[in-house]
């Protein structure tokens, strides 16, 4: 079946996952990010080779871009929240980052790099 652009735009194509964070006393829900947001991160990775400042806070920002409610709907994260998220444990952020990468079929998770 060939889809029209309108049919494609109406299709629900996102995925979500719940990740256990016992260090924080609960779970975090993550969802796939939009294609436009994914492009932003891809650009950061591409240009980060020449501008390392683009890579600063990348994992926390990636996790924040995928933060979702229990229904899988992405939730906005403020700049202040993002800054504080970047101060959290690298073990927890790394686990969430790996899960977010898997959800988005993105770059290889951290332990594989």
C-alpha positions as CSV (number, residue, x, y, z in Angstrom):
1,X,0.0,0.0,0.0
2,X,1.4,3.4,-1.0
3,X,0.9,6.1,1.5
4,X,0.0,9.7,0.8
5,X,2.0,12.4,2.6
6,X,-1.1,13.1,4.7
7,X,-1.4,9.4,5.7
8,X,2.3,9.3,6.6
9,X,2.0,12.5,8.7
10,X,-0.9,11.0,10.7
11,X,0.9,7.7,11.3
12,X,2.1,7.0,14.8
13,X,5.7,6.0,14.3
14,X,7.3,6.7,17.7
15,X,8.5,4.2,20.2
16,X,9.1,4.5,23.9
17,X,10.8,2.6,26.7
18,X,10.9,2.7,30.5
19,X,14.3,2.6,32.0
20,X,14.9,1.6,35.6
21,X,16.9,4.2,37.6
22,X,17.2,2.7,41.1
23,X,19.8,5.4,41.9
24,X,17.0,8.0,41.5
25,X,14.3,5.9,43.1
26,X,12.2,5.2,40.0
27,X,11.9,4.9,36.3
28,X,12.5,7.3,33.4
29,X,10.3,7.1,30.3
30,X,12.1,7.9,27.0
31,X,10.6,8.3,23.5
32,X,12.0,8.6,20.0
33,X,12.8,12.2,19.2
34,X,11.6,14.1,16.1
35,X,13.5,13.8,12.9
36,X,14.4,17.6,13.1
37,X,15.8,17.1,16.6
38,X,17.7,14.0,15.5
39,X,19.3,16.1,12.7
40,X,20.5,18.7,15.3
41,X,22.3,16.0,17.2
42,X,23.8,14.5,14.1
43,X,25.1,18.0,13.2
44,X,26.6,18.4,16.7
45,X,28.5,15.1,16.2
46,X,29.6,15.9,12.7
47,X,30.9,19.4,13.6
48,X,32.0,18.5,17.1
49,X,35.2,17.0,15.6
50,X,36.3,20.5,14.8
51,X,34.5,22.3,17.6
52,X,34.6,20.2,20.8
53,X,32.4,22.6,22.6
54,X,29.5,21.3,20.6
55,X,30.0,17.9,22.3
56,X,29.8,19.3,25.8
57,X,26.7,18.1,27.6
58,X,25.7,16.0,24.5
59,X,24.6,12.9,26.5
60,X,22.4,14.8,28.9
61,X,20.9,16.9,26.0
62,X,20.2,13.7,24.0
63,X,18.4,12.2,27.0
64,X,16.5,15.4,27.6
65,X,15.4,15.4,24.0
66,X,13.9,11.9,24.5
67,X,12.3,12.5,28.0
68,X,8.7,11.4,27.9
69,X,5.7,11.0,30.1
70,X,4.3,7.5,30.9
71,X,2.3,7.6,27.6
72,X,5.5,8.1,25.6
73,X,4.8,11.8,24.8
74,X,8.0,13.8,24.8
75,X,8.2,16.4,27.6
76,X,9.9,19.8,27.3
77,X,13.0,20.2,29.4
78,X,14.1,23.7,30.4
79,X,17.6,25.0,30.1
80,X,17.9,25.0,33.9
81,X,16.7,21.4,34.1
82,X,19.1,20.4,31.3
83,X,22.0,22.0,33.1
84,X,21.1,20.1,36.3
85,X,20.7,16.9,34.4
86,X,24.2,17.3,33.1
87,X,25.4,17.3,36.7
88,X,23.9,13.9,37.4
89,X,25.8,10.6,37.7
90,X,27.5,9.6,34.4
91,X,26.5,6.0,35.1
92,X,22.8,6.8,35.1
93,X,23.0,9.4,32.2
94,X,25.1,6.8,30.3
95,X,22.4,4.1,30.8
96,X,19.7,6.5,29.7
97,X,21.8,7.7,26.7
98,X,22.3,4.1,25.6
99,X,18.6,3.4,25.8
100,X,17.8,6.7,23.9
101,X,20.3,5.8,21.2
102,X,18.7,2.4,20.8
103,X,15.2,3.9,20.6
104,X,16.4,6.2,17.8
105,X,18.5,3.7,16.0
106,X,21.2,6.2,16.4
107,X,24.9,6.2,17.1
108,X,26.4,3.3,18.9
109,X,25.8,3.1,22.7
110,X,28.7,4.4,24.8
111,X,30.1,1.0,25.8
112,X,30.5,0.0,22.2
113,X,32.5,3.1,21.2
